[in-house]
Amino acid sequence: MQTLFMVCIMSGAGSQLALFLFGCYVVALGVHTEEPRVAQHSEAEHYVAAVYEHQSIFTPSPLALVGRKQALDLMNQNLDIYEQQVMTAAQKGVQIIVFPEDGIHGFNFTRTSVYPFLDFMPSPQLVRWNPCLEPHRFNDTEVLQRLSCMAIKGNMFLVANLGTKQPCHNNDPGCPHDGRYQFNTNVVFSNNGTLVDRYRKHNLYFEAAFDTPLKVDHIIFDTPFAGKFGIFTCFDILFFDPAIRLLRDSEVKHVVYPTAWMNQLPLLAAIQIQRAFAIAFGINLLAANIHHPSLGMTGSGIHSPRKSFWHHDMENATGHLIIAQVARNPLGLIGPENATGKMNPSRSKFLEILAGDPYCEKDAQEVHCDGATKWNMNTPPVFHSEMMYDNFTLVPVWGKEGYLRVCANGLCCYLLYQRPTLSKELYALGVFDGLHTVHGTYYVQVCALVKCGGLGFNTCGQEITEATGIFEFHLWGNFSTSYIFPLLLTSGMSLETPDQLGWENDYSFLSKSGLSSGLVTAALYGRLYERD
């Protein structure tokens, strides 16, 4: 069985949000859970985690120059809220809490205007330091001191994001002209307030105020309650370094993930990406997003391969704390051996088609396969539409049942489907195999079944959150990468778990039946890092 990996992709946000391209979004109220039936574990096999989706208090003028005291006054307002959440979490027995990217200082700064908001950051590899108990050891560390004291007060590991500074000298060839590095930094404190480690964001997303570290930080920290955790930030999740390289360590079963993610449907909403990453790698992902619905930013969760607790709220301008019990050793989902119950007729047909291996032209205009199923009675029209700023090749999904194929470049996508009832909605099967170039450059291969925005072909690819179409389907493609992540999103921004996922006859596939609500997106999203 070929190992299946999946990685989350984020392309940018809409044009009106060009200044706020940092990233994440999602749309239902409260905390949601979805879980298939899995074996129960004893209490000792779990830990208690929390993530906080924070409605930040921003400076009204991020481009204005202010002093350190004014910057601290604003940041302390956010830290006061953090402390309240830590104490609430402590009452629930939480052992680790994660706060979002940009939650303390905000964003849209220049390199100069962000400077008063930066803490000095000594290297935890070189210095063992407890900021709460040793506050006068380094200057300009007030934020680190407060976070350290919170960890002690709550008796929990604490992960937060802040801006940091590090002086450099002219003999350092990478040293910026102003004599300092400025980093978008995650910090980890143990429950006794010790600075355990720090991670400096490598894949910056339109963040002119910050520098890219000269070397990628590959940070893994150990905990007494769950073993090894990896850590990275927002846009990093798209790239091989550091996200994928970290998970090559088989002992890393958990990832903490501060993010400021601006949602973009139909493929790149925050909870879609978070959930897909957890499924793909068979890990727990503790994802804390910032909460600003006016910017399309919401969507946090505690995700395991088979279960998720998530929050997505585009209506209310309030923060939200998610607390969940998490397995120390998460159960994976990937592979056909994870199927439950007897084989259904659709899966039998899927395997029959794969076994027959009908010859298919790799021309987007030719949608017939020689020897294909009898369901190919009428060839649907091929059309093109923009989705996620990419030019997808699509075919409409008509009728109560069918077998479709659509190709572009070297990638062919296949869909076998049945529908109990037809809704008055247009769905389409789309393919894209190429370099994504808007708000970031990276190579993707995508097979996607999506609900269109209306009944016209030109509406396919629009951002939709509600749907009524129920499908039983098998979606597969001849991907040339093993780094693929599965997206399964239903009406009201709800997450569902695939019935089966894996590789069969060199095709990556995803199957699902028994959807609880209308299908918005079902997709296999592949990343070819070597072609970026």
C-alpha positions, 0 to 999 in steps of 0.5 A, a space after each residue: 500500500 502506497 503511503 498517502 500524504 496530504 497537505 493544505 493549500 492556501 492561495 490568497 484572498 479576494 482583491 478587496 482584502 489585499 492588505 490582509 493576506 495572512 490567512 484563514 476562514 469558516 462558517 457555522 456557529 459554535 463548536 461542531 464535532 463530527 466523528 465516526 464510531 471508533 473504539 473508546 480509550 482509557 483516560 490515561 491514553 488522552 490529554 486535554 487540549 485547548 485552542 482559542 480563536 481570538 478577536 484581537 484588539 488592533 491598533 487603529 493605525 498600524 502604519 503610525 509610529 508609536 512608542 514602546 509604552 503605547 504598544 505595550 498598552 495595546 498588547 496588554 489588552 489582548 494579553 488580558 483576554 489570553 489570561 482569562 482564557 488560560 484560567 478558564 481552561 485550567 478549570 477544565 484540566 487543560 494541559 496545553 493551550 494554543 493562541 493564534 498568529 498575530 493575536 497579540 500585536 495585529 498586522 499590516 505594519 511596516 518594518 518600522 511601525 511594528 518595531 515597538 511591538 517586538 520583544 527581544 528573543 534569546 535563542 532557547 537552544 543557547 539560553 535556559 530562561 524562565 521569563 516570569 521568574 527572571 524578568 530582568 534578565 533581558 530588556 524588552 521582554 514584557 510580552 514573553 514575561 506575561 505569557 510565561 506567568 500565564 503558563 505557571 498560573 494555568 499549570 499548562 503548556 502555552 503556545 502563542 505568537 508574537 513579533 520578535 527582534 534580534 540584533 545583527 552585525 554588518 559582518 553578517 551578510 544577511 543582516 538587514 540595513 537597520 541592524 536587526 532581524 524581525 521575525 513572526 515567532 511562535 513561542 512554547 512555554 512549559 507549565 512551569 513557565 520555562 521557555 521551551 522553544 521558539 519557531 520563526 515563520 519561514 513562509 511569510 505571506 505578504 508580511 513586509 514587517 518581518 524577515 525570513 530566517 536564513 535557515 528553516 527552523 525545524 522545531 519539535 518539543 517534548 511534553 510529559 503528557 503526549 510526547 513530541 509536538 511539531 510547530 509551524 505557522 499559517 502559510 507554512 502548512 503549504 510547503 515542504 519546509 518546515 511542515 512536511 519535513 517535521 512529520 518525517 519524524 514518526 514520533 511526531 503525532 501532534 502539531 500546534 498551529 497558530 494561524 491568521 487564515 483568510 478563508 477562500 472557498 471552495 477549496 481553501 477554508 481554514 477548517 478544510 485545510 486543518 482537517 485534511 492535514 490531520 487526516 493526511 498525516 494521521 496526526 492531531 492538529 491543534 489549530 488556533 485562528 484569529 477571529 475577524 469575520 469582516 476580513 473573512 478570518 475564522 475557523 479553528 479546531 482540534 482535529 484528529 484523523 477520525 474526529 474534529 472539534 471545530 469553530 466557524 462563525 462569520 456572524 458574531 464578533 467574539 472569540 471562542 475557546 475550544 477544549 477537547 480530549 485528544 488521543 495520545 496516539 491518534 488512529 489513522 484513517 488512510 487506506 481501503 482497509 479502513 472501510 466499514 461494513 460490507 462492500 457497497 455496489 458503488 465500490 464494486 463498480 469503482 474496483 471494476 472500472 480500475 481493474 478494466 483500466 479503460 484507455 483514456 485520451 489525456 485531451 480535455 476535449 475527449 471525455 470517453 474512455 474505451 471500455 468504460 461503463 455503460 453509464 457513459 451514454 451521453 458525453 457531457 460538455 467540457 468547459 472552463 471556469 476560474 476556481 481559486 484563481 486557476 483555470 479549471 477544466 470541468 464537466 457538469 455532473 448531471 443525472 441521478 447516477 453517472 461515471 465521468 472523466 475530465 483531464 488536463 495536462 497529465 492529470 485525469 480525474 474520475 467520478 462515479 456517483 449516485 444521487 438519491 434525489 436530484 436537487 435544482 443545483 449545478 455540480 461539476 467535476 473539475 481538474 487542474 494540473 499546473 502552477 498556481 501563481 496568485 498570492 503565492 507560487 506553488 504547483 498543484 494537482 486537483 480533482 474536485 467535485 464542487 457545487 456551482 454558484 448558480 446554474 450557469 457554467 461560469 458560476 462553477 468555482 464561486 464561493 458557496 457555503 450552502 447546498 442540498 445535493 446528496 451524493 454517494 461517490 468515488 472520486 479518483 485521479 492518476 496523481 503524480 505526487 503522494 502529497 495529497 489532502 482530502 477536502 470534504 465540506 458540506 452545507 453550513 461549513 460542516 466537516 465530514 470524514 471520508 469512508 475510504 481514502 488511499 491508493 488503488 492501482 496507482 490512483 489516489 481515491 476518496 469515497 463517501 456515502 451517507 452525507 448528513 447535509 448537502 455537498 459543497 466540496 469533495 476534492 483531492 488536492 495534491 502538492 508537487 513541491 519539486 515544481 514550485 
